[in-house]
Each structure stands twice: as C-alpha cells, then as structure tokens.
Amino acid sequence: MEALHKTAISHQCGIHFAKGATVIDDETRNSTLSKLAELADDDGHLSLDDIAEVKYSICEEQGQGVEITFFGEAEMSLLYTFLGGAVRGYVEYSDVERFLYSKFPMMIGEIENIDFPEPSDA
C-alpha cells in the first residue's frame, strides 16, 4: 500500500494515509475503521455507500483544497469488489479490517465485477 501511495496515482483522502503522508498511519487507519464500524449493520455488513461516506468524510476532515480524485473513487470500487461486495451486495466489516491490516480477507470477489468510476474532467 505504501509503494502504491508513492506512485503518480497517489491521492489524498486516504483510508490508510494521513494528509500528505507516504507511509501508513495507524491513527488514520484506526479512525477509518472506527467510522466504518459505526456504519456496519447488526450483521457487520457494509455497503459501497458506507465506504464512500467514510472516504468523503476523510476528505472533508483534511480541509480546504482536498478533493477526492479518480484514483480515490477507484480505490473504493476496488476495495468493495475485491472483498466480494459486487457479488454479494455488501462487504464484511471484519474483512475490511483484515485488509487494512494487510491480512487476507475471508471473502474475495471476482475481478470481472469491478465497476470502475468514469474519470472526471476535473
């Protein structure tokens, strides 16, 4: 994850990275997980909208001039799809937690079901 962030496709509003950081930040990751845990339903399920809500809240917290990019949008779709959301209509909070701590999730989706966002002209 850190190597990806250092590439030309790095982005702000990270679920792992503090604003401007190039290494995984435990406080940012824990804050992300806390927000997701609050949104999970009684079965521990999260929707793509839940993940997006957290991602957008991170952008808002980082302040003026920080906007989600195409790559930030793609990150959400990839996470959701990789963890089986495109197939099941939800992802497990526990799988998101495992993924953010670089552990193998219990459920892995199918690559054919990735629905990438369209690049914006911005």
C-alpha positions in Angstrom: 0.0 0.0 0.0 2.8 2.4 0.8 4.5 1.8 -2.5 1.2 2.5 -4.4 0.8 5.8 -2.5 4.3 6.9 -3.6 3.4 6.4 -7.3 1.9 9.0 -9.6 -1.5 7.8 -8.8 -1.3 8.6 -5.1 -4.2 10.6 -3.6 -5.4 12.4 -0.5 -8.4 11.4 1.5 -6.6 8.1 2.2 -8.1 5.3 4.3 -4.5 4.4 5.4 -2.5 7.6 5.0 -2.6 10.9 6.8 -2.8 14.0 4.6 0.5 14.3 2.7 2.0 11.2 4.2 3.8 8.5 2.3 3.6 5.8 5.0 0.7 4.0 6.5 -0.6 6.0 9.6 -2.1 3.9 12.4 -4.2 6.8 13.6 -5.7 7.3 10.2 -6.4 3.6 9.7 -7.9 3.3 13.2 -10.1 6.3 12.6 -11.3 4.8 9.2 -12.1 1.5 10.9 -14.0 3.3 13.8 -16.1 5.2 11.3 -16.8 2.0 9.3 -17.7 0.1 12.4 -20.3 2.7 13.3 -21.9 2.3 9.9 -21.9 -1.5 9.8 -25.3 -3.1 10.3 -26.0 -5.7 13.0 -24.5 -8.4 10.9 -21.3 -6.5 10.3 -22.2 -5.7 6.7 -21.1 -2.5 4.9 -22.4 -1.1 1.6 -20.4 0.7 -1.0 -22.3 3.8 0.1 -21.0 3.3 3.7 -17.4 3.1 2.4 -18.0 6.2 0.2 -19.4 8.1 3.2 -16.3 7.4 5.2 -14.0 8.3 2.3 -15.8 11.6 1.7 -15.7 12.4 5.5 -11.9 11.9 5.4 -11.6 14.4 2.5 -13.8 16.9 4.5 -11.7 16.5 7.6 -8.5 17.1 5.6 -9.7 20.6 4.8 -10.0 23.1 2.0 -8.3 22.1 -1.3 -8.6 18.4 -0.6 -10.9 16.6 -3.1 -11.4 13.0 -4.0 -9.7 12.0 -7.2 -10.5 9.4 -9.8 -8.0 7.2 -8.1 -9.7 7.7 -4.8 -13.0 6.7 -6.4 -11.4 3.7 -7.9 -9.9 2.7 -4.5 -13.4 2.5 -3.1 -14.6 0.3 -6.0 -11.6 -1.9 -5.9 -11.9 -2.4 -2.1 -15.6 -3.2 -2.3 -15.2 -5.5 -5.3 -12.1 -7.3 -4.0 -13.9 -8.1 -0.8 -16.9 -9.6 -2.6 -19.3 -6.6 -2.5 -20.1 -6.6 -6.2 -21.2 -10.2 -5.9 -23.0 -10.1 -2.5 -24.1 -6.5 -2.3 -22.1 -5.9 0.9 -18.7 -6.5 2.4 -17.9 -7.7 5.9 -16.5 -5.2 8.3 -14.1 -7.9 9.5 -12.8 -8.3 6.0 -12.2 -4.6 5.6 -10.4 -4.6 8.9 -8.2 -7.6 7.9 -7.5 -5.9 4.5 -6.5 -2.6 6.1 -4.1 -4.5 8.3 -2.6 -6.4 5.3 -4.2 -9.7 6.2 -6.0 -11.9 3.8 -9.8 -11.4 3.9 -12.2 -14.3 4.3 -14.1 -13.3 1.1 -12.5 -12.4 -2.2 -14.7 -11.1 -5.1 -14.3 -11.7 -8.8 -12.3 -9.3 -10.9 -14.9 -9.3 -13.7 -17.3 -7.5 -11.4 -15.2 -4.3 -10.9 -17.2 -1.3 -11.8 -14.7 1.5 -12.1 -15.9 5.1 -12.0 -15.6 7.2 -15.1 -12.7 9.7 -15.0 -13.9 13.2 -14.4 -12.7 16.2 -16.5 -11.6 18.0 -13.3 
